[in-house]
Amino acid sequence: MKKGNTSTQTLLGVKHFSRNGVQTAGHGELAYFLVTPTNISVLSETNIEQKIQHLMQLLTVQPDIEIICVDARENFEHNKLSLAKKAEKEQNLKVQLLLRRDMKYLDDIQLQMSTAREFMFCYRVPHTSNEQTLSVLNRLEKKINEQGFDCKRATKEDIKRFISRYFGHVCEYSLDDVD
């Protein structure tokens, strides 16, 4: 296969964005729900156990939900490497110091953002009429919210952002492993 002949959409098996989410080539229609994460570091042990119970109940009632989690942060490694190379070549000590401060600043930002996560629930939409599908998705969204999760149906832009962030991290890590 020649490089550049296959689109990202084709590689992912996406036919098009549908009214409810994404229509795929092999897996039918997928609907996505954004779930706002809970900062469990401020919850008591009892509240954490309750959150886990709610998730278990949701997955028991709705076992066909898939959970997707991605880092909601940027990776600054390429920027830090570029700054390090510039600092090595720089003759002016003051500029060199500023470049090293910039590297430390990027480290600090990355550390602060390292625990940021985004969650999405994916649901494979059964082959039904549009009215039935809408009813099923509304009930599912209601069930998720009733279990104590703050969720909303993902928009086309949400799905694109999620996919690009997921594949950006996957490609970044796999490319870093190549010599």
N, C-alpha and C positions, 0 to 999 in steps of 0.2 A: 504494500500500500504506500502510495506517495505521501510524503509529509504535506500537510495542509489541505488535503482533499476531504478529510472527515471533520465535520463540525463537532463542537463540544456537545451540542444537543443530541447528535446521532450517537456519539460515544456513550452518553449517559442513558440512552434509550428513551429520551423524551420526545414524544410526538409534538405536543403543544401544551400551553397552559390552558387549563379548562376553567369553567366557572367555579369549580370547587377546589382546584389545586393543580395537579399535573396529570396529563394523560400520557401513559408510557406505552412503549411498543410491546413489552412482554408481560407487564404486571397490572394492566388495567389503569384505572384512575386512582390517584393517591391524593387524599386530603390531609392537610397539615394544620396543627394547632400549636401556636406559640404558648409556652408555659413560662410564666415569670418565676425565676428561681427564688427560693427562700434562703435567707442568710441563716444557716443553722448554727453558726458560731455564737449567735446571741440567744439561742433557744435553750431551754432546760432539757435535761435528758428525757424527761417525760414527754415534752412537746416533740422532740425528735422521734421518739418511739411512736407517737401518735401520727406523725407525718408518714412514717414508714408503713404503719397500719393502713392509712388512707390509700397509699400507693398500691399496697398489696390488694386491698379491696377493689380498687379500680381495675387492676389487671386481672382479678378473678372474675369480675362482672363483664369486663371487656377485654378478653385475652388476645384479641386480634390487633390491639394497639401496639405500635412499635415506638420505642423511645430513642430519640436522637439527641446527642449532647456534643457541642463543639465549644472550643475556647472562644470567648468573646473578646479576644485581645489580639493585638498585632505583635508580630515577632520582629524585634529590632536587630537581629543578629547581622544581617547584611549591612545595615547602617553602622553598627559598631565596628565591624571588620574594616569598612571603608575609612572610618575615622582613625582606626589604629594604623592603617597603612599610611595615611596622610601624616599622622603624628611621627611615625618613624622617619619619613622623608623630610619633615619640616626642620629647617635650620634655626628658625627663631624660637627661642625657648618659651617666650610668652605665648606665642601661637600654639606651640606644642602643649603647653599647660591647658590652654583653653580647649583644645581638642580632647584632651584626657578628661577634662571636666564634663564635656559633652557626652563622652562615653559613659561616665559614671551616672550622669543624669538619665541616659537611656536605660541603664541597668536598674536605677531606682524606679523609673516608670514601669518597666517590665515586671519588676517584683511586685509592685502595687497591683498590677492588673492580672497577675498570674492566676488568681483564684476566680476570675470572672468566667462564668459559663452561661451558655444559652441552651435551652431545652425546647424540643419540639416533639410532639406526638404525631405519629403518622398512622393513618387509617386507610386501608384498602377498600375503596368504595365498591359495594356490590353492583352488579349490572341491573339497575332498576330505573324507573322513570325519574325525571328531574325533580318532580314533586316529592317522590318517596325518598330520593337521595337527600334532598334538602331537609326533610323531616328527620331522617336518621342522623345527619350531621348536627342538626340543632339539638337533638336529644343527647348525642354524645358530648357535645360541648357543655350542656347542662350537667351531665353526669360528672364530667371532669371537675367543673366548678363546685359541684356539691361535695366532692371529696376534699375540698379545701385547697384546690390548686387554682391560681389566677391564670386563666387561659382565654385566648381569643383565636378565631380562625385566622390563619396566616394569609397575607396578601401575596400577590405575585412578587412584589419587591422583597418581602420577607423571605420568600422561598429562594429567590435568586441570591440574596445576601448570604443565607445559610449555606447554600450549595457552594458558592464561591469561597466562603471562609473554610468550609470543610475540605474542598479540593485544594485550596491554597495551602493548607497545613499538610495535607497528605503529600502533595507534590514537593513542598519545601523539604519535608523530612526524607522522602525517598531520593531526592536529588542530592541532598547533603551526604548520603551514604555512598554515592558514586565517586570514584577517584578521578 
